[in-house]
Amino acid sequence: MIILILLISFFFFIVGIRVMSLGKAVCVLDENNVKGTIYLEEIDGNKTHIYGKIMGLKKGKHGFHIHEYGDLTDGCISLGGHYNPFERIHGGPDTKKRHVGDLGNITANKNGVAHINIVDNLIKLRGKYSVIGRSLVVHEDEDDLGMGQHKDSHTTGHSGKRIACGVIGYASNH
């Protein structure tokens, strides 16, 4: 029996099927005719899968970040900067040293729809550096991933104004 369980577990590991979700959160965006639902789900103990759909965007790339606060008292403006507990400069999702909240760009198609499918190893849903209670923000312009020559490239990726935002909270099926 133990050998059978080990063989089944090995099979699931090899084919990449998630046996168990470690935690799930959700963020609903509804601002400036931009609407969407984004899910964050811990997988494999040290990675988070961020997925969902956003509609109402202009075609092209848009900066996509987790911001410091979940304070919507002044709309997207009161959410603070990118979530950056390790005080690093702005970068892209594949940059070795970056803000935790730097998720790069999402791309909207000609119909204004962006399908999100990101796996990240810095985003956490539990513990000291949890993103629960923080926010997700979609920006008007493309994020230069900290590689531009603009004054704000190393802080915001020169991604423009905030066009949609929402607070990240635990999902009801957590």
Phi, psi and omega in degrees: 000317180297321179296319178299315178298317179296319178296318178295315178299317178298318178301311180299322179295314183295316183276358174078020179277131178283124179279324185209135173275137182269347180171149183221139178229167181219151176221124179256127179255133177201086185207138175052042181065011174259124183228147177181167175229127181241134177249145175236126185224120177291133178227151173055019175079332183224013178229154176234129177268123180247119186211157179155199184218139176234133181240157176093015180268158170283151181302138176122193184270145180222133175301143185221115189220156167264127181258164191298319187242164173249030185268103181262020182299333177237039182065212182292343183292326186272018183269000180075192180274188177298143179296118190215063184293343182258007175053055179253169178277162181296144177204189177264172182298338179261002178287137183298314179244117184206171169298145175301322184281001182280101181255006176082227184237151166248155183239122177269137178279186183297341177268004179079019182251132175242127175261124184259133177206090185236138170243125186230143180260000177258334182286128180235146178256356179221162175088188185302326184252028179298146176264001177298132182089352175268196186223157171254138181229135171256130181258159184293325187243174178289140175279128179276006175060027178081007185254003179278174180258017181276157180303326184258012181299322182275358177245319184234353184075014179052044187266006173082191186289162180275119184254344176202148181202162176195160181270138178274124179225163177299138177285150183295335177264028181300000000 
